[in-house]
Amino acid sequence: MAELVITDVDDATLEKLSKQAEAFGRSLQEELKIILSRAAQFAEVRKSAAEMRARLGGRHHTDSVELLREDRSR
């Protein structure tokens, strides 16, 4: 596995991250790995969402509230 070194982290930010890690019962290193992993996953989701918006762009979409009300009234 790769090693990552981050320099010049603001003291206040480091303190917040340390407290967050402690609150979840994790080490700072474990917490940072989780944060980075989630950020990478989020980037993939955003890309997929943008592709979907591009594919669906220009189409007429029905309000889902109307569809739900219609379905419930049956």
CHARMM internal coordinates of N, CA and C (Angstrom, degrees):
IC EDIT
DIST 1 N 1 CA 1.4450
DIST 1 CA 1 C 1.5275
ANGL 1 N 1 CA 1 C 108.65
DIST 1 C 2 N 1.3110
ANGL 1 CA 1 C 2 N 116.16
DIHE 1 N 1 CA 1 C 2 N 148.69
DIST 2 N 2 CA 1.4660
ANGL 1 C 2 N 2 CA 121.42
DIHE 1 CA 1 C 2 N 2 CA -177.80
DIST 2 CA 2 C 1.5253
ANGL 2 N 2 CA 2 C 111.24
DIHE 1 C 2 N 2 CA 2 C -75.68
DIST 2 C 3 N 1.3145
ANGL 2 CA 2 C 3 N 114.17
DIHE 2 N 2 CA 2 C 3 N 155.38
DIST 3 N 3 CA 1.4594
ANGL 2 C 3 N 3 CA 121.02
DIHE 2 CA 2 C 3 N 3 CA 176.19
DIST 3 CA 3 C 1.5129
ANGL 3 N 3 CA 3 C 108.02
DIHE 2 C 3 N 3 CA 3 C -108.08
DIST 3 C 4 N 1.3166
ANGL 3 CA 3 C 4 N 116.27
DIHE 3 N 3 CA 3 C 4 N 139.97
DIST 4 N 4 CA 1.4563
ANGL 3 C 4 N 4 CA 121.88
DIHE 3 CA 3 C 4 N 4 CA -176.97
DIST 4 CA 4 C 1.5192
ANGL 4 N 4 CA 4 C 108.99
DIHE 3 C 4 N 4 CA 4 C -126.06
DIST 4 C 5 N 1.3260
ANGL 4 CA 4 C 5 N 116.07
DIHE 4 N 4 CA 4 C 5 N 132.61
DIST 5 N 5 CA 1.4625
ANGL 4 C 5 N 5 CA 121.13
DIHE 4 CA 4 C 5 N 5 CA 178.00
DIST 5 CA 5 C 1.5239
ANGL 5 N 5 CA 5 C 107.67
DIHE 4 C 5 N 5 CA 5 C -120.48
DIST 5 C 6 N 1.3162
ANGL 5 CA 5 C 6 N 116.26
DIHE 5 N 5 CA 5 C 6 N 126.69
DIST 6 N 6 CA 1.4567
ANGL 5 C 6 N 6 CA 121.56
DIHE 5 CA 5 C 6 N 6 CA 178.41
DIST 6 CA 6 C 1.5209
ANGL 6 N 6 CA 6 C 107.36
DIHE 5 C 6 N 6 CA 6 C -117.31
DIST 6 C 7 N 1.3072
ANGL 6 CA 6 C 7 N 116.25
DIHE 6 N 6 CA 6 C 7 N 125.16
DIST 7 N 7 CA 1.4604
ANGL 6 C 7 N 7 CA 120.57
DIHE 6 CA 6 C 7 N 7 CA -178.06
DIST 7 CA 7 C 1.5150
ANGL 7 N 7 CA 7 C 110.80
DIHE 6 C 7 N 7 CA 7 C -109.85
DIST 7 C 8 N 1.3195
ANGL 7 CA 7 C 8 N 115.46
DIHE 7 N 7 CA 7 C 8 N 164.37
DIST 8 N 8 CA 1.4668
ANGL 7 C 8 N 8 CA 123.49
DIHE 7 CA 7 C 8 N 8 CA 174.73
DIST 8 CA 8 C 1.5301
ANGL 8 N 8 CA 8 C 113.30
DIHE 7 C 8 N 8 CA 8 C 58.56
DIST 8 C 9 N 1.3263
ANGL 8 CA 8 C 9 N 116.60
DIHE 8 N 8 CA 8 C 9 N 41.43
DIST 9 N 9 CA 1.4675
ANGL 8 C 9 N 9 CA 120.70
DIHE 8 CA 8 C 9 N 9 CA 175.82
DIST 9 CA 9 C 1.5243
ANGL 9 N 9 CA 9 C 108.09
DIHE 8 C 9 N 9 CA 9 C -80.82
DIST 9 C 10 N 1.3094
ANGL 9 CA 9 C 10 N 115.71
DIHE 9 N 9 CA 9 C 10 N 129.83
DIST 10 N 10 CA 1.4525
ANGL 9 C 10 N 10 CA 122.04
DIHE 9 CA 9 C 10 N 10 CA 179.29
DIST 10 CA 10 C 1.5262
ANGL 10 N 10 CA 10 C 109.92
DIHE 9 C 10 N 10 CA 10 C -56.64
DIST 10 C 11 N 1.3262
ANGL 10 CA 10 C 11 N 117.10
DIHE 10 N 10 CA 10 C 11 N 136.68
DIST 11 N 11 CA 1.4704
ANGL 10 C 11 N 11 CA 121.79
DIHE 10 CA 10 C 11 N 11 CA -178.53
DIST 11 CA 11 C 1.5250
ANGL 11 N 11 CA 11 C 112.49
DIHE 10 C 11 N 11 CA 11 C -57.67
DIST 11 C 12 N 1.3265
ANGL 11 CA 11 C 12 N 117.11
DIHE 11 N 11 CA 11 C 12 N -40.54
DIST 12 N 12 CA 1.4676
ANGL 11 C 12 N 12 CA 120.97
DIHE 11 CA 11 C 12 N 12 CA -179.42
DIST 12 CA 12 C 1.5227
ANGL 12 N 12 CA 12 C 110.56
DIHE 11 C 12 N 12 CA 12 C -65.18
DIST 12 C 13 N 1.3223
ANGL 12 CA 12 C 13 N 116.63
DIHE 12 N 12 CA 12 C 13 N -40.33
DIST 13 N 13 CA 1.4672
ANGL 12 C 13 N 13 CA 121.00
DIHE 12 CA 12 C 13 N 13 CA 178.38
DIST 13 CA 13 C 1.5178
ANGL 13 N 13 CA 13 C 110.51
DIHE 12 C 13 N 13 CA 13 C -64.94
DIST 13 C 14 N 1.3057
ANGL 13 CA 13 C 14 N 116.54
DIHE 13 N 13 CA 13 C 14 N -44.55
DIST 14 N 14 CA 1.4644
ANGL 13 C 14 N 14 CA 120.95
DIHE 13 CA 13 C 14 N 14 CA 179.64
DIST 14 CA 14 C 1.5281
ANGL 14 N 14 CA 14 C 110.81
DIHE 13 C 14 N 14 CA 14 C -61.94
DIST 14 C 15 N 1.3191
ANGL 14 CA 14 C 15 N 116.31
DIHE 14 N 14 CA 14 C 15 N -40.01
DIST 15 N 15 CA 1.4631
ANGL 14 C 15 N 15 CA 120.82
DIHE 14 CA 14 C 15 N 15 CA 178.95
DIST 15 CA 15 C 1.5281
ANGL 15 N 15 CA 15 C 110.92
DIHE 14 C 15 N 15 CA 15 C -64.21
DIST 15 C 16 N 1.3322
ANGL 15 CA 15 C 16 N 116.88
DIHE 15 N 15 CA 15 C 16 N -43.61
DIST 16 N 16 CA 1.4697
ANGL 15 C 16 N 16 CA 120.95
DIHE 15 CA 15 C 16 N 16 CA 178.67
DIST 16 CA 16 C 1.5234
ANGL 16 N 16 CA 16 C 110.83
DIHE 15 C 16 N 16 CA 16 C -62.47
DIST 16 C 17 N 1.3231
ANGL 16 CA 16 C 17 N 116.38
DIHE 16 N 16 CA 16 C 17 N -43.36
DIST 17 N 17 CA 1.4607
ANGL 16 C 17 N 17 CA 119.97
DIHE 16 CA 16 C 17 N 17 CA 179.57
DIST 17 CA 17 C 1.5246
ANGL 17 N 17 CA 17 C 111.60
DIHE 16 C 17 N 17 CA 17 C -65.98
DIST 17 C 18 N 1.3178
ANGL 17 CA 17 C 18 N 116.76
DIHE 17 N 17 CA 17 C 18 N -38.68
DIST 18 N 18 CA 1.4682
ANGL 17 C 18 N 18 CA 121.08
DIHE 17 CA 17 C 18 N 18 CA 177.76
DIST 18 CA 18 C 1.5269
ANGL 18 N 18 CA 18 C 110.76
DIHE 17 C 18 N 18 CA 18 C -63.36
DIST 18 C 19 N 1.3214
ANGL 18 CA 18 C 19 N 116.74
DIHE 18 N 18 CA 18 C 19 N -43.18
DIST 19 N 19 CA 1.4668
ANGL 18 C 19 N 19 CA 120.71
DIHE 18 CA 18 C 19 N 19 CA 178.71
DIST 19 CA 19 C 1.5280
ANGL 19 N 19 CA 19 C 110.82
DIHE 18 C 19 N 19 CA 19 C -65.75
DIST 19 C 20 N 1.3145
ANGL 19 CA 19 C 20 N 116.35
DIHE 19 N 19 CA 19 C 20 N -39.32
DIST 20 N 20 CA 1.4618
ANGL 19 C 20 N 20 CA 120.62
DIHE 19 CA 19 C 20 N 20 CA 178.35
DIST 20 CA 20 C 1.5285
ANGL 20 N 20 CA 20 C 110.14
DIHE 19 C 20 N 20 CA 20 C -63.05
DIST 20 C 21 N 1.3147
ANGL 20 CA 20 C 21 N 116.80
DIHE 20 N 20 CA 20 C 21 N -44.54
DIST 21 N 21 CA 1.4589
ANGL 20 C 21 N 21 CA 121.09
DIHE 20 CA 20 C 21 N 21 CA 178.52
DIST 21 CA 21 C 1.5209
ANGL 21 N 21 CA 21 C 110.47
DIHE 20 C 21 N 21 CA 21 C -61.42
DIST 21 C 22 N 1.3024
ANGL 21 CA 21 C 22 N 116.03
DIHE 21 N 21 CA 21 C 22 N -44.48
DIST 22 N 22 CA 1.4692
ANGL 21 C 22 N 22 CA 121.09
DIHE 21 CA 21 C 22 N 22 CA -179.60
DIST 22 CA 22 C 1.5321
ANGL 22 N 22 CA 22 C 110.82
DIHE 21 C 22 N 22 CA 22 C -62.67
DIST 22 C 23 N 1.3274
ANGL 22 CA 22 C 23 N 116.57
DIHE 22 N 22 CA 22 C 23 N -39.36
DIST 23 N 23 CA 1.4629
ANGL 22 C 23 N 23 CA 120.75
DIHE 22 CA 22 C 23 N 23 CA -179.72
DIST 23 CA 23 C 1.5228
ANGL 23 N 23 CA 23 C 111.76
DIHE 22 C 23 N 23 CA 23 C -62.49
DIST 23 C 24 N 1.3250
ANGL 23 CA 23 C 24 N 116.74
DIHE 23 N 23 CA 23 C 24 N -29.92
DIST 24 N 24 CA 1.4630
ANGL 23 C 24 N 24 CA 121.19
DIHE 23 CA 23 C 24 N 24 CA 178.87
DIST 24 CA 24 C 1.5262
ANGL 24 N 24 CA 24 C 112.72
DIHE 23 C 24 N 24 CA 24 C -96.61
DIST 24 C 25 N 1.3197
ANGL 24 CA 24 C 25 N 115.88
DIHE 24 N 24 CA 24 C 25 N 4.18
DIST 25 N 25 CA 1.4631
ANGL 24 C 25 N 25 CA 119.85
DIHE 24 CA 24 C 25 N 25 CA 179.04
DIST 25 CA 25 C 1.5149
ANGL 25 N 25 CA 25 C 113.85
DIHE 24 C 25 N 25 CA 25 C 70.06
DIST 25 C 26 N 1.3172
ANGL 25 CA 25 C 26 N 115.52
DIHE 25 N 25 CA 25 C 26 N 32.95
DIST 26 N 26 CA 1.4650
ANGL 25 C 26 N 26 CA 120.47
DIHE 25 CA 25 C 26 N 26 CA -179.08
DIST 26 CA 26 C 1.5227
ANGL 26 N 26 CA 26 C 109.89
DIHE 25 C 26 N 26 CA 26 C -121.39
DIST 26 C 27 N 1.3192
ANGL 26 CA 26 C 27 N 114.53
DIHE 26 N 26 CA 26 C 27 N 161.61
DIST 27 N 27 CA 1.4662
ANGL 26 C 27 N 27 CA 119.55
DIHE 26 CA 26 C 27 N 27 CA 172.71
DIST 27 CA 27 C 1.5307
ANGL 27 N 27 CA 27 C 107.75
DIHE 26 C 27 N 27 CA 27 C -76.96
DIST 27 C 28 N 1.3136
ANGL 27 CA 27 C 28 N 115.87
DIHE 27 N 27 CA 27 C 28 N 162.39
DIST 28 N 28 CA 1.4630
ANGL 27 C 28 N 28 CA 120.16
DIHE 27 CA 27 C 28 N 28 CA 177.72
DIST 28 CA 28 C 1.5269
ANGL 28 N 28 CA 28 C 109.98
DIHE 27 C 28 N 28 CA 28 C -59.85
DIST 28 C 29 N 1.3192
ANGL 28 CA 28 C 29 N 116.81
DIHE 28 N 28 CA 28 C 29 N -40.94
DIST 29 N 29 CA 1.4654
ANGL 28 C 29 N 29 CA 120.79
DIHE 28 CA 28 C 29 N 29 CA -179.80
DIST 29 CA 29 C 1.5301
ANGL 29 N 29 CA 29 C 111.13
DIHE 28 C 29 N 29 CA 29 C -62.33
DIST 29 C 30 N 1.3203
ANGL 29 CA 29 C 30 N 117.18
DIHE 29 N 29 CA 29 C 30 N -44.30
DIST 30 N 30 CA 1.4676
ANGL 29 C 30 N 30 CA 120.48
DIHE 29 CA 29 C 30 N 30 CA 177.84
DIST 30 CA 30 C 1.5262
ANGL 30 N 30 CA 30 C 110.92
DIHE 29 C 30 N 30 CA 30 C -61.66
DIST 30 C 31 N 1.3217
ANGL 30 CA 30 C 31 N 116.18
DIHE 30 N 30 CA 30 C 31 N -43.40
DIST 31 N 31 CA 1.4622
ANGL 30 C 31 N 31 CA 120.85
DIHE 30 CA 30 C 31 N 31 CA -179.14
DIST 31 CA 31 C 1.5254
ANGL 31 N 31 CA 31 C 110.81
DIHE 30 C 31 N 31 CA 31 C -62.27
DIST 31 C 32 N 1.3184
ANGL 31 CA 31 C 32 N 116.77
DIHE 31 N 31 CA 31 C 32 N -43.07
DIST 32 N 32 CA 1.4633
ANGL 31 C 32 N 32 CA 120.41
DIHE 31 CA 31 C 32 N 32 CA -179.95
DIST 32 CA 32 C 1.5225
ANGL 32 N 32 CA 32 C 111.71
DIHE 31 C 32 N 32 CA 32 C -66.37
DIST 32 C 33 N 1.3176
ANGL 32 CA 32 C 33 N 117.52
DIHE 32 N 32 CA 32 C 33 N -36.74
DIST 33 N 33 CA 1.4736
ANGL 32 C 33 N 33 CA 120.69
DIHE 32 CA 32 C 33 N 33 CA 176.27
DIST 33 CA 33 C 1.5253
ANGL 33 N 33 CA 33 C 110.29
DIHE 32 C 33 N 33 CA 33 C -61.76
DIST 33 C 34 N 1.3244
ANGL 33 CA 33 C 34 N 116.24
DIHE 33 N 33 CA 33 C 34 N -43.14
DIST 34 N 34 CA 1.4686
ANGL 33 C 34 N 34 CA 120.79
DIHE 33 CA 33 C 34 N 34 CA 179.55
DIST 34 CA 34 C 1.5277
ANGL 34 N 34 CA 34 C 110.43
DIHE 33 C 34 N 34 CA 34 C -64.28
DIST 34 C 35 N 1.3204
ANGL 34 CA 34 C 35 N 116.67
DIHE 34 N 34 CA 34 C 35 N -44.15
DIST 35 N 35 CA 1.4684
ANGL 34 C 35 N 35 CA 121.22
DIHE 34 CA 34 C 35 N 35 CA 179.56
DIST 35 CA 35 C 1.5235
ANGL 35 N 35 CA 35 C 110.41
DIHE 34 C 35 N 35 CA 35 C -60.56
DIST 35 C 36 N 1.3160
ANGL 35 CA 35 C 36 N 117.35
DIHE 35 N 35 CA 35 C 36 N -45.61
DIST 36 N 36 CA 1.4707
ANGL 35 C 36 N 36 CA 120.94
DIHE 35 CA 35 C 36 N 36 CA -179.86
DIST 36 CA 36 C 1.5217
ANGL 36 N 36 CA 36 C 111.51
DIHE 35 C 36 N 36 CA 36 C -65.69
DIST 36 C 37 N 1.3235
ANGL 36 CA 36 C 37 N 116.98
DIHE 36 N 36 CA 36 C 37 N -39.91
DIST 37 N 37 CA 1.4623
ANGL 36 C 37 N 37 CA 121.28
DIHE 36 CA 36 C 37 N 37 CA 178.89
DIST 37 CA 37 C 1.5250
ANGL 37 N 37 CA 37 C 110.77
DIHE 36 C 37 N 37 CA 37 C -63.12
DIST 37 C 38 N 1.3230
ANGL 37 CA 37 C 38 N 116.80
DIHE 37 N 37 CA 37 C 38 N -45.05
DIST 38 N 38 CA 1.4667
ANGL 37 C 38 N 38 CA 120.70
DIHE 37 CA 37 C 38 N 38 CA 179.35
DIST 38 CA 38 C 1.5254
ANGL 38 N 38 CA 38 C 111.16
DIHE 37 C 38 N 38 CA 38 C -65.00
DIST 38 C 39 N 1.3151
ANGL 38 CA 38 C 39 N 116.81
DIHE 38 N 38 CA 38 C 39 N -37.96
DIST 39 N 39 CA 1.4679
ANGL 38 C 39 N 39 CA 120.38
DIHE 38 CA 38 C 39 N 39 CA 179.08
DIST 39 CA 39 C 1.5250
ANGL 39 N 39 CA 39 C 110.31
DIHE 38 C 39 N 39 CA 39 C -63.87
DIST 39 C 40 N 1.3258
ANGL 39 CA 39 C 40 N 116.80
DIHE 39 N 39 CA 39 C 40 N -40.28
DIST 40 N 40 CA 1.4656
ANGL 39 C 40 N 40 CA 120.83
DIHE 39 CA 39 C 40 N 40 CA 178.96
DIST 40 CA 40 C 1.5311
ANGL 40 N 40 CA 40 C 110.68
DIHE 39 C 40 N 40 CA 40 C -66.19
DIST 40 C 41 N 1.3290
ANGL 40 CA 40 C 41 N 117.05
DIHE 40 N 40 CA 40 C 41 N -41.55
DIST 41 N 41 CA 1.4666
ANGL 40 C 41 N 41 CA 120.91
DIHE 40 CA 40 C 41 N 41 CA 177.99
DIST 41 CA 41 C 1.5260
ANGL 41 N 41 CA 41 C 110.43
DIHE 40 C 41 N 41 CA 41 C -64.48
DIST 41 C 42 N 1.3195
ANGL 41 CA 41 C 42 N 116.85
DIHE 41 N 41 CA 41 C 42 N -40.84
DIST 42 N 42 CA 1.4562
ANGL 41 C 42 N 42 CA 121.60
DIHE 41 CA 41 C 42 N 42 CA 179.93
DIST 42 CA 42 C 1.5279
ANGL 42 N 42 CA 42 C 110.39
DIHE 41 C 42 N 42 CA 42 C -61.44
DIST 42 C 43 N 1.3216
ANGL 42 CA 42 C 43 N 116.86
DIHE 42 N 42 CA 42 C 43 N -39.30
DIST 43 N 43 CA 1.4618
ANGL 42 C 43 N 43 CA 120.79
DIHE 42 CA 42 C 43 N 43 CA 179.27
DIST 43 CA 43 C 1.5308
ANGL 43 N 43 CA 43 C 110.33
DIHE 42 C 43 N 43 CA 43 C -62.19
DIST 43 C 44 N 1.3344
ANGL 43 CA 43 C 44 N 117.37
DIHE 43 N 43 CA 43 C 44 N -39.39
DIST 44 N 44 CA 1.4634
ANGL 43 C 44 N 44 CA 121.49
DIHE 43 CA 43 C 44 N 44 CA 178.28
DIST 44 CA 44 C 1.5282
ANGL 44 N 44 CA 44 C 110.81
DIHE 43 C 44 N 44 CA 44 C -66.39
DIST 44 C 45 N 1.3287
ANGL 44 CA 44 C 45 N 116.67
DIHE 44 N 44 CA 44 C 45 N -41.37
DIST 45 N 45 CA 1.4643
ANGL 44 C 45 N 45 CA 121.27
DIHE 44 CA 44 C 45 N 45 CA 179.60
DIST 45 CA 45 C 1.5241
ANGL 45 N 45 CA 45 C 110.30
DIHE 44 C 45 N 45 CA 45 C -64.24
DIST 45 C 46 N 1.3232
ANGL 45 CA 45 C 46 N 116.33
DIHE 45 N 45 CA 45 C 46 N -42.90
DIST 46 N 46 CA 1.4725
ANGL 45 C 46 N 46 CA 119.88
DIHE 45 CA 45 C 46 N 46 CA 178.74
DIST 46 CA 46 C 1.5167
ANGL 46 N 46 CA 46 C 111.04
DIHE 45 C 46 N 46 CA 46 C -61.29
DIST 46 C 47 N 1.3298
ANGL 46 CA 46 C 47 N 116.94
DIHE 46 N 46 CA 46 C 47 N -39.80
DIST 47 N 47 CA 1.4662
ANGL 46 C 47 N 47 CA 120.70
DIHE 46 CA 46 C 47 N 47 CA 179.20
DIST 47 CA 47 C 1.5261
ANGL 47 N 47 CA 47 C 109.92
DIHE 46 C 47 N 47 CA 47 C -64.28
DIST 47 C 48 N 1.3283
ANGL 47 CA 47 C 48 N 117.42
DIHE 47 N 47 CA 47 C 48 N -44.94
DIST 48 N 48 CA 1.4674
ANGL 47 C 48 N 48 CA 121.62
DIHE 47 CA 47 C 48 N 48 CA 178.78
DIST 48 CA 48 C 1.5226
ANGL 48 N 48 CA 48 C 111.15
DIHE 47 C 48 N 48 CA 48 C -62.00
DIST 48 C 49 N 1.3333
ANGL 48 CA 48 C 49 N 116.27
DIHE 48 N 48 CA 48 C 49 N -41.87
DIST 49 N 49 CA 1.4657
ANGL 48 C 49 N 49 CA 120.57
DIHE 48 CA 48 C 49 N 49 CA 179.72
DIST 49 CA 49 C 1.5277
ANGL 49 N 49 CA 49 C 110.76
DIHE 48 C 49 N 49 CA 49 C -63.90
DIST 49 C 50 N 1.3185
ANGL 49 CA 49 C 50 N 116.95
DIHE 49 N 49 CA 49 C 50 N -40.67
DIST 50 N 50 CA 1.4647
ANGL 49 C 50 N 50 CA 120.76
DIHE 49 CA 49 C 50 N 50 CA 179.08
DIST 50 CA 50 C 1.5291
ANGL 50 N 50 CA 50 C 110.53
DIHE 49 C 50 N 50 CA 50 C -64.47
DIST 50 C 51 N 1.3334
ANGL 50 CA 50 C 51 N 116.59
DIHE 50 N 50 CA 50 C 51 N -39.66
DIST 51 N 51 CA 1.4635
ANGL 50 C 51 N 51 CA 120.36
DIHE 50 CA 50 C 51 N 51 CA 177.85
DIST 51 CA 51 C 1.5232
ANGL 51 N 51 CA 51 C 110.65
DIHE 50 C 51 N 51 CA 51 C -64.59
DIST 51 C 52 N 1.3243
ANGL 51 CA 51 C 52 N 117.10
DIHE 51 N 51 CA 51 C 52 N -41.26
DIST 52 N 52 CA 1.4552
ANGL 51 C 52 N 52 CA 120.88
DIHE 51 CA 51 C 52 N 52 CA 179.37
DIST 52 CA 52 C 1.5290
ANGL 52 N 52 CA 52 C 111.00
DIHE 51 C 52 N 52 CA 52 C -65.09
DIST 52 C 53 N 1.3418
ANGL 52 CA 52 C 53 N 116.24
DIHE 52 N 52 CA 52 C 53 N -43.46
DIST 53 N 53 CA 1.4653
ANGL 52 C 53 N 53 CA 119.78
DIHE 52 CA 52 C 53 N 53 CA 177.65
DIST 53 CA 53 C 1.5258
ANGL 53 N 53 CA 53 C 111.01
DIHE 52 C 53 N 53 CA 53 C -59.46
DIST 53 C 54 N 1.3277
ANGL 53 CA 53 C 54 N 116.54
DIHE 53 N 53 CA 53 C 54 N -39.47
DIST 54 N 54 CA 1.4622
ANGL 53 C 54 N 54 CA 120.68
DIHE 53 CA 53 C 54 N 54 CA 179.52
DIST 54 CA 54 C 1.5335
ANGL 54 N 54 CA 54 C 110.81
DIHE 53 C 54 N 54 CA 54 C -65.65
DIST 54 C 55 N 1.3419
ANGL 54 CA 54 C 55 N 116.84
DIHE 54 N 54 CA 54 C 55 N -40.72
DIST 55 N 55 CA 1.4692
ANGL 54 C 55 N 55 CA 120.69
DIHE 54 CA 54 C 55 N 55 CA 179.80
DIST 55 CA 55 C 1.5312
ANGL 55 N 55 CA 55 C 111.15
DIHE 54 C 55 N 55 CA 55 C -67.53
DIST 55 C 56 N 1.3191
ANGL 55 CA 55 C 56 N 117.18
DIHE 55 N 55 CA 55 C 56 N -35.80
DIST 56 N 56 CA 1.4636
ANGL 55 C 56 N 56 CA 121.33
DIHE 55 CA 55 C 56 N 56 CA -175.79
DIST 56 CA 56 C 1.5183
ANGL 56 N 56 CA 56 C 113.40
DIHE 55 C 56 N 56 CA 56 C -92.71
DIST 56 C 57 N 1.3002
ANGL 56 CA 56 C 57 N 116.66
DIHE 56 N 56 CA 56 C 57 N -5.65
DIST 57 N 57 CA 1.4601
ANGL 56 C 57 N 57 CA 120.93
DIHE 56 CA 56 C 57 N 57 CA -177.23
DIST 57 CA 57 C 1.5136
ANGL 57 N 57 CA 57 C 112.48
DIHE 56 C 57 N 57 CA 57 C -58.69
DIST 57 C 58 N 1.3203
ANGL 57 CA 57 C 58 N 116.01
DIHE 57 N 57 CA 57 C 58 N 140.83
DIST 58 N 58 CA 1.4552
ANGL 57 C 58 N 58 CA 120.94
DIHE 57 CA 57 C 58 N 58 CA 176.94
DIST 58 CA 58 C 1.5201
ANGL 58 N 58 CA 58 C 114.13
DIHE 57 C 58 N 58 CA 58 C 85.81
DIST 58 C 59 N 1.3220
ANGL 58 CA 58 C 59 N 117.92
DIHE 58 N 58 CA 58 C 59 N -9.48
DIST 59 N 59 CA 1.4611
ANGL 58 C 59 N 59 CA 120.93
DIHE 58 CA 58 C 59 N 59 CA 178.71
DIST 59 CA 59 C 1.5186
ANGL 59 N 59 CA 59 C 109.97
DIHE 58 C 59 N 59 CA 59 C -87.02
DIST 59 C 60 N 1.3262
ANGL 59 CA 59 C 60 N 114.99
DIHE 59 N 59 CA 59 C 60 N 154.61
DIST 60 N 60 CA 1.4597
ANGL 59 C 60 N 60 CA 120.43
DIHE 59 CA 59 C 60 N 60 CA 175.32
DIST 60 CA 60 C 1.5273
ANGL 60 N 60 CA 60 C 108.27
DIHE 59 C 60 N 60 CA 60 C -85.39
DIST 60 C 61 N 1.3137
ANGL 60 CA 60 C 61 N 116.81
DIHE 60 N 60 CA 60 C 61 N 129.67
DIST 61 N 61 CA 1.4623
ANGL 60 C 61 N 61 CA 121.40
DIHE 60 CA 60 C 61 N 61 CA -179.92
DIST 61 CA 61 C 1.5243
ANGL 61 N 61 CA 61 C 109.01
DIHE 60 C 61 N 61 CA 61 C -119.64
DIST 61 C 62 N 1.3158
ANGL 61 CA 61 C 62 N 114.79
DIHE 61 N 61 CA 61 C 62 N 133.49
DIST 62 N 62 CA 1.4562
ANGL 61 C 62 N 62 CA 120.62
DIHE 61 CA 61 C 62 N 62 CA 179.25
DIST 62 CA 62 C 1.5234
ANGL 62 N 62 CA 62 C 109.41
DIHE 61 C 62 N 62 CA 62 C -77.35
DIST 62 C 63 N 1.3205
ANGL 62 CA 62 C 63 N 115.76
DIHE 62 N 62 CA 62 C 63 N 145.75
DIST 63 N 63 CA 1.4536
ANGL 62 C 63 N 63 CA 121.16
DIHE 62 CA 62 C 63 N 63 CA 175.97
DIST 63 CA 63 C 1.5249
ANGL 63 N 63 CA 63 C 108.22
DIHE 62 C 63 N 63 CA 63 C -66.80
DIST 63 C 64 N 1.3135
ANGL 63 CA 63 C 64 N 118.02
DIHE 63 N 63 CA 63 C 64 N 123.45
DIST 64 N 64 CA 1.4626
ANGL 63 C 64 N 64 CA 121.53
DIHE 63 CA 63 C 64 N 64 CA -177.19
DIST 64 CA 64 C 1.5297
ANGL 64 N 64 CA 64 C 112.29
DIHE 63 C 64 N 64 CA 64 C -63.98
DIST 64 C 65 N 1.3183
ANGL 64 CA 64 C 65 N 117.50
DIHE 64 N 64 CA 64 C 65 N -26.47
DIST 65 N 65 CA 1.4674
ANGL 64 C 65 N 65 CA 120.63
DIHE 64 CA 64 C 65 N 65 CA 177.94
DIST 65 CA 65 C 1.5260
ANGL 65 N 65 CA 65 C 109.31
DIHE 64 C 65 N 65 CA 65 C -62.72
DIST 65 C 66 N 1.3143
ANGL 65 CA 65 C 66 N 115.98
DIHE 65 N 65 CA 65 C 66 N -42.91
DIST 66 N 66 CA 1.4654
ANGL 65 C 66 N 66 CA 120.06
DIHE 65 CA 65 C 66 N 66 CA 178.32
DIST 66 CA 66 C 1.5255
ANGL 66 N 66 CA 66 C 110.55
DIHE 65 C 66 N 66 CA 66 C -61.75
DIST 66 C 67 N 1.3079
ANGL 66 CA 66 C 67 N 117.26
DIHE 66 N 66 CA 66 C 67 N -43.17
DIST 67 N 67 CA 1.4565
ANGL 66 C 67 N 67 CA 120.86
DIHE 66 CA 66 C 67 N 67 CA 179.77
DIST 67 CA 67 C 1.5211
ANGL 67 N 67 CA 67 C 111.93
DIHE 66 C 67 N 67 CA 67 C -64.08
DIST 67 C 68 N 1.3163
ANGL 67 CA 67 C 68 N 117.26
DIHE 67 N 67 CA 67 C 68 N -41.36
DIST 68 N 68 CA 1.4696
ANGL 67 C 68 N 68 CA 120.89
DIHE 67 CA 67 C 68 N 68 CA 178.58
DIST 68 CA 68 C 1.5262
ANGL 68 N 68 CA 68 C 111.08
DIHE 67 C 68 N 68 CA 68 C -64.79
DIST 68 C 69 N 1.3122
ANGL 68 CA 68 C 69 N 117.95
DIHE 68 N 68 CA 68 C 69 N -43.35
DIST 69 N 69 CA 1.4717
ANGL 68 C 69 N 69 CA 120.92
DIHE 68 CA 68 C 69 N 69 CA 178.80
DIST 69 CA 69 C 1.5257
ANGL 69 N 69 CA 69 C 110.47
DIHE 68 C 69 N 69 CA 69 C -62.46
DIST 69 C 70 N 1.3242
ANGL 69 CA 69 C 70 N 115.65
DIHE 69 N 69 CA 69 C 70 N -42.34
DIST 70 N 70 CA 1.4532
ANGL 69 C 70 N 70 CA 120.78
DIHE 69 CA 69 C 70 N 70 CA 178.86
DIST 70 CA 70 C 1.5293
ANGL 70 N 70 CA 70 C 110.80
DIHE 69 C 70 N 70 CA 70 C -60.45
DIST 70 C 71 N 1.3230
ANGL 70 CA 70 C 71 N 115.84
DIHE 70 N 70 CA 70 C 71 N -44.55
DIST 71 N 71 CA 1.4520
ANGL 70 C 71 N 71 CA 121.17
DIHE 70 CA 70 C 71 N 71 CA -178.76
DIST 71 CA 71 C 1.5352
ANGL 71 N 71 CA 71 C 111.20
DIHE 70 C 71 N 71 CA 71 C -66.12
DIST 71 C 72 N 1.3120
ANGL 71 CA 71 C 72 N 117.35
DIHE 71 N 71 CA 71 C 72 N -39.86
DIST 72 N 72 CA 1.4631
ANGL 71 C 72 N 72 CA 121.05
DIHE 71 CA 71 C 72 N 72 CA -178.75
DIST 72 CA 72 C 1.5251
ANGL 72 N 72 CA 72 C 112.88
DIHE 71 C 72 N 72 CA 72 C -70.92
DIST 72 C 73 N 1.3205
ANGL 72 CA 72 C 73 N 116.38
DIHE 72 N 72 CA 72 C 73 N -26.00
DIST 73 N 73 CA 1.4667
ANGL 72 C 73 N 73 CA 119.26
DIHE 72 CA 72 C 73 N 73 CA -178.88
DIST 73 CA 73 C 1.5259
ANGL 73 N 73 CA 73 C 112.81
DIHE 72 C 73 N 73 CA 73 C -80.32
DIST 73 C 74 N 1.2964
ANGL 73 CA 73 C 74 N 118.64
DIHE 73 N 73 CA 73 C 74 N -3.96
DIST 74 N 74 CA 1.4790
ANGL 73 C 74 N 74 CA 121.95
DIHE 73 CA 73 C 74 N 74 CA 179.47
DIST 74 CA 74 C 1.4966
ANGL 74 N 74 CA 74 C 111.31
DIHE 73 C 74 N 74 CA 74 C -74.11
END
COOR INIT
IC SEED 1 N 1 CA 1 C
IC BUILD
